[in-house]
């Protein structure tokens, strides 16, 4: 049983179904994807939260997922420019996916920045290679430790230079350690990029995670026909194609452990689903609420909400396509000022002109987001609804002001502006308090182990390797591999018991 049809849960479900397991996915919403879904409104298809698709290169995360799930191909179109970053001084830096990035780095940050980018690329190469082996991190058992050692030895075996002491040192220091003496301009650029990819800035982001997070544009960015939700829709189709089931409008309300170690999963439709094993594609806070008296020990120590987690304020905009130049990049980050978030930095994603599924003829769908504090929105929503609405209106204007740096004609071209707050995210994705983006990547031990209890697993952005569709898909592959390994071990023990009984 898989609870939640996000990318992580669907990846796990598709791989397990293809392996022959009896798989059922329960999803509260009417479509799959969760924070990486695409919803329909007034003729537009908007990406709900995540808008940047990466990892589709040969041998990359989404390629591995396709092979494991039996997906022939993804409807992905690759881009030369991953995004354009607009700095407060008026300059713009293009993040190219090809060798043009080197010349752009020199132009924007000078020759003195080349050592930083060399460190970033070489470190990311090593870390992505290891992550693609889906190691059991952080290890929680002797078996995890043995599997981790095996993955590490195979990884090191390909290149002994990975024993570089600097790589080991980066496990315990922030990205800022590699920015000593760097210009404020480079530091600001790196901070802005880390903020959207690692949920924190160079002063706090772990160097290994940070190097990998900064690497997504270099690995290539793709645009999915129909929107980012096409990834989840394709995975759901793969689940069903392998004999599994995906049920929508089935919001799970309780997960109960039975006396024999099996589970009963109850939904708001008063349907009870029996299960030998449960995989939950939700944050730890949600899982704890669903389990009541059966909550695992690891979930009993949770604070009321993620102490340093972020929410998102969103604008979903439908606009006249004539306001967009023909060669316009489809992703933009605008840095207005520091500190980051709360409208001071916004991320903009535009539907491709060629994708007629995303908007009415001559129109384009635009998604704009900024990080925002969770508590402030909920305080107003619960105690002063008028002030909540006033804050929402204020944020609409603030975010539009920032976005017009990249799209000057935005206001005059818009025929639809739909705002969303953390309250909206909790309503539509069921994530507690509307928390999105996963844990800030401040150290290697922030991620949770996916195995919460016997026959109870967690997938999504709370486990290694963290946020982004590519990362949660890798996490899904990791959980599927572990479940299959345990299933084979159980079958082997059962077969041995049968043989011993027969010998008697």
Buried (B, 14 or more C-beta within 10 A) or exposed (E): BBBBBBBBBBBBBBBBBBBEBEBBBBBBBEBBBBBBBBBBEEBBBBBBBBBBBBBBBEEBBBBBBBEBBEBEEBBBBEBEBBBBBBBBEEEBBBBBBEEEBBEBBBEBBEEEBEEBBEBBBBBBBBBBBBBBBBBBBBBBEEBBEEBBEEBBEEBBEEEEEBEEEEBEEBEEEBBBBBBEEBBEBBBBBBBBBBBBBBBBBBBBBBBBBBBBBBBBBBBBBBBBBBBBBBBBBBBBBBBBBBEBBBBBEBBBBBBBBEEEEBBBBBBEEEEEBEBBBBBBBBBBBBBBBBBEEBBBEBBEEBEEBBEEBBBBBBBBBBBBBEBBEEEBBBBBBBBBEEEBBBBBBBBBBBBBBEBEEBBBEEBBBBBBBBBBBBEBBBEBBEEEEEEBEEBBEEBBEBBBBBBBBBBEEBBEBBEBBBBBBBBBBBEBBBBBBBBBBBBBBBBBEBBBBBBBBEBBBBBBBBBBBBBBBBBBBBBBBBBBBBBBEBBEEEEEEEEEEEEEEEEE
